[in-house]
């Protein structure tokens, strides 16, 4: 792993990402809204988009989490993806969760909220007319980290996702063994020295030892089939991290499809032509798994 990967991690933690610039509180027109959790005076909601073609009970679903560095952002971020999937017979869901700028929380709390949202959907699958065995998760940037955490750190949870759809996700939050790197030994020592210098800041931002919240370090054969979308010019979450995460999934026998977008930067996927391209690739991935007809 290059020194650039660790430098970019701290840029990710401190930057105001474009994904976090969207309006809040969100104004979302969906088929239904549910409060999945009330905590410290905050009602955390999910917005559900039902299938628009031949609605069926027991439809597959994907729960999306917005990006914004665990600091800001809005559930509106993945509304377009939910609308697109609903047109293909799936249930699309976007979730709110607590972030630093609004509730003063650390990243570990963001993951806790994400897990509670997934558990709520699983426990209420009958009411939501969702197949509890076909619930996936997705997200971009920090939201991609939440989704990846549910499929790795929490892979043994009864509500663990059956699919992950990750858009420039933050998946490597701590140094990794040098057998996963092509970097020369000298660069590796520099990387570890830099990490050591920033370790306290990262620990305070996350609320745990970084390795405890690093999806890469928790990949197992129980992790679900995964599709990753990542641009090679991403300055917030480097493309190299996606390659490393892909390698770790494959090493554990997990099916993964890394979609590389040459020259694309961070948050590329929510604008054209990338939105159409990524949705088509996501649909093909889900079709291959039997989630779409």
N, C-alpha and C positions, 0 to 999 in steps of 0.2 A: 504494500500500500504506500503510495507516494505521500510526501509531506503536504502536497496540495490538498489531499483528502482531509487531513486534520485542519488545515487552515480554513478550508471551505466550511467545515463543520461549525467553526466559531463565527464565520460570516453568517451562516444560517441562523445561529442563535441570536445574533445581535441585529440583523438586518430587518427592515420593514419590507416584507415581501409583497409583491404585487397581489398575491392571492389574499392578503390580509386587508386590502384597501377597500373591500366591498362594504355595502351599507349594513348597519346593525342598529336596532333590531331588524331582523329580516322581514320582508313582506313577500310571502310565498303563497301562490295559488295552487293548492294541492287538493286531492280528494278527501283527505282527512288529516287531522293534527292530533297528536297524543302527547301527553306529558309522561315521559318515561321515568322521571326522577325529580324530586323536589328536595333541595338541599340549601341550607343557609339563606333561605328566602328567595332562591332562584328556582323557577320551574324550567327544567330542561326538556325540550320537545323534539319530536320527530315529525316530519312531514311525509305523508305516504302518497305515492302516485300509482294508482291501480292500472291494470292492463286496459287498453282502449280497444283492443281487437279481441272479440270472442272471449270476454272475461271468464276465467276459470278459477275454481277453488284450487287450493294447493299449488299456486303458481310459485316459481322460483323468485327470489328477491336478492337485491344487493343494497346494503346499507353504506352510504358514503359519508366521509368526514372531510370537512374543509381544511385548507392549509392556512398558514399564517405564523409559523414559527412557535406554536403553542402560546402565542402572545395576542393574536387578534384573528380576524377573519369572520366569515359569515356562511351559514348553511346554504345560501343562494349559489354558492360556488359550483355545486354539482346538479343543480336543478335541470339543466339541459340534458345531462346524461340520463337522469331519471325519466324525463319526458320521452327521450328516444327509446329507452328500454321498455317503457310502458306501451309504446307503439308496437313492440315485438312480443307482447304477451307476458312480460315480467312485471314485478312490483319493484319500483324504484323508491328508495327512502333516503332522505337527508337528515342528519342529526345535528343538533346544537350540543356544545359541550363547554365547560368552563375554560377560560384562558387567562393569562397573566394580566392583560390590560384592563379586563373587566372585573375579574374576581380575585386577582392577586395570587393565582395558584401556580404550582410547579407542574412540570410535564407529567409526573407520576399521576397527578389528579386527572389530567386529560385522558390518560389511558384508563383510569378507573371509570370515568364517565362513559368512555367508548364501550367498555365491557358491559356496563349496566344497560346501555342502549341495546346492545346485541342480545343480552339476556332477556330484556323486556320483549323484544320482537319474537324471540324463540318461545317464550312462555305464553305469548298472546298470538301465536301463529294461527290458531283456528279462527279467532275473531278477525284477524287481518287477512284471512284466506290465503295464507302463505304455507308452502311446504316446509316444515321445520328441518327437513333433511337437505334442503337446497337454499340455504341462506348464506350469501357471500358478503364480503366487505370490500370497500374500495376507498381511495382517498388520494389527495395530492400533497406532496411536501410533508409538513407536520401531520396532516391528515393521513398521508400514506404511511407515516410512522405508526400512527394509531392502528390502522388496518393491519399493518405487518406485525405489530405487537400482538394483536388478537390471534393471528395465525401461527405465532411462534412461541412467545412467552406464555400465552394462554391456550396453547393447542390442546391441552388435556381438559379444558373446561367443557362441561356438557353442552354449552352453547357455542363452542368453537366454530369459526366459519368454515365452510366447505369450499370456498374459492376466495382468492385475493386478486384484486385489480388495482395495481399500484402505479401512480403517476408521479414521476420524479420523487420517490419516497426517500425519507431519511432513515436508513436501515443500519448504518454503521456508526455507533456512538462511542466506541472505545477502540483502542489498538487491537490489532489481530495478529495472530502468529505469522512469522515471516514466511512460512511455506505457502501462504496465500498471496505473496507479493513478488513482483519482478524487480522491485527496487533494490539498488545496491545497498550493501551493509551500512555504509556511511550515511546514506539518506534515511535508512531505517532508524539509526541512532538519533538523528536529528528529529525525526518524527516523534519518537518516544520522549525526547527531551522537551519538545514543544508541548506535547500532551501533558507532561508532568507539570509544566509551568502554568497550564490553564486548567488543571484538574479540579482545583477548588471551585473555580467559577462554574465549570460544567456541572459539578456535583450539586452546587447550590441551585442552578437553573433547573435541573432535573428532579432533585429531591431524593435521589438514591445514588448509589455507586453507578456510574454511567453504564458499566457492563450489564447491570441488572435490567436496564431499559433499552438495550441494544438488540434489535431483532436478529441481526446477523449471528450473534452469540447464542441464540436460543433456537435456531433452526433444528428440526428433528424430522424423522420419517413421518411424523404425524402432521406436519405442516401441509396445507392444502395446495392443490394445483394453483399456479400463479401466472399472471401476465403482468409485465412491467413495461411502462412507457417512459423513455428517458432521452433527453437531448444531449448531444456531445458537447455543447457549449454552455452547459449549466454551471453557473458560477456560485450558486448557493448550495446545491447538493450535487457534487461531481458525478459524472457518468461512470467513473471508475467504481464508485460504491455500488452501482447497479450491477456491474459485472461481477464484483465480489459476492454480492448477495445471490446472484444467479448461480455462481459456481458452488456456493454453499448449499443451496437448495438441491442442485443436481447431485452433489456429493452424498446427500441424504436420500436420494431416490425420489425426489419430488419433481413432478412435471412442472417446468417453468418455460415461459416464452418471453424473451427480452426483445422488445421492439425498439430499435435504435433510430433516433431522428437526428441526422447529420446537421450540425450547425444550429440546432434549436436550443434556446435558453430555458431558464426556469419558468414554469407555469405556461409553457407553450401550448398545451393541449386544449385550452379553453377558447381558442380563437381559430379561425379558418386560415389555411386549409386543414390544420391539424385536428380540429374537433371532428370533422367528418372522417378523417383517416383513422383516428384512434377509436371512434365509435364503431367503425366497420371492422377493425381488428378485434375489438372487444366482443362484438357480436359473433365473429367467426370462432373465437376462442370458446364462447359459451355454447355455440352450436355444436362444436366438436365434443363438448362435455355432455350434450344432451339436454342443456338447459333452455335452448331455443328450438323451435320447430321450423 
